Amino acid sequence: MFYMPGIRVAADEPIELAIKRFRKQVERAGVVSECRSREAYEKPSIAKKLKEAAARKRLMKRLRRVRMRENRDF
């Protein structure tokens, strides 16, 4: 699923930079989003509805982009 993020801090590296690098790794690994999704149980029917709604939203966004491209005047 995802790996455990970790960093090595150099002796002369400021701690703020190390924390910034660690946060980026955690974000890239998807740890926070995974925790939020596991926070509470989600019924399969609700999960299915949310998944369909997200797919519908992506489709509408794609269609909107295509229409914008078609309506351009060059």
Rosetta blueprint (number, residue, H / E / L):
1 M L
2 F L
3 Y L
4 M L
5 P L
6 G L
7 I L
8 R L
9 V L
10 A L
11 A L
12 D L
13 E L
14 P L
15 I H
16 E H
17 L H
18 A H
19 I H
20 K H
21 R H
22 F H
23 R H
24 K H
25 Q H
26 V H
27 E H
28 R H
29 A H
30 G L
31 V H
32 V H
33 S H
34 E H
35 C H
36 R H
37 S H
38 R H
39 E L
40 A L
41 Y L
42 E L
43 K L
44 P H
45 S H
46 I H
47 A H
48 K H
49 K H
50 L H
51 K H
52 E H
53 A H
54 A H
55 A H
56 R H
57 K H
58 R H
59 L H
60 M H
61 K H
62 R H
63 L H
64 R H
65 R H
66 V H
67 R H
68 M H
69 R H
70 E H
71 N L
72 R L
73 D L
74 F L
